[in-house]
Amino acid sequence: MSPIPKMLIFMGAVLLAVGLVWHFGGRLFNLGRLPGDIVVERENFKFYFPIVTSIVISVVLSLILYLFRLFR
């Protein structure tokens, strides 16, 4: 069997897990509302850029992948 279908299924599962953590974990861990996230609110406009949240998620995922490769 080709590795592409397995990779697509794995990536779909990862996206589903990230979406669930973002939805339910946001209430517990305040994801998306960390200090340093950029929010600009005007009358009919809201610009939101979660820069610090993105950095935190990147560091956590990098650490998980590093540990996975270390013990593999």
C-alpha positions, 0 to 999 in steps of 0.5 A: 500500500502506498504511504500517501493514503496513510499520511492523508488519514494521519493528517486528517486525524491531526487536524481533527485533534487540533480542532477539538483542542482549540474548541474545548481547550480554549475554555480551559487554557485560554488558547487564542487569548494569550498576552501578546496576541494582536487584537484590533477592534473598530466599529464594524471591524475586528482583526485578530492575529494570535501570534503568541498562541501560534508560537506556543503551539509551534514550540509544543509540537516541535517538542512532541515531534523531537521526543517522538524521533528520540524514542523511535 
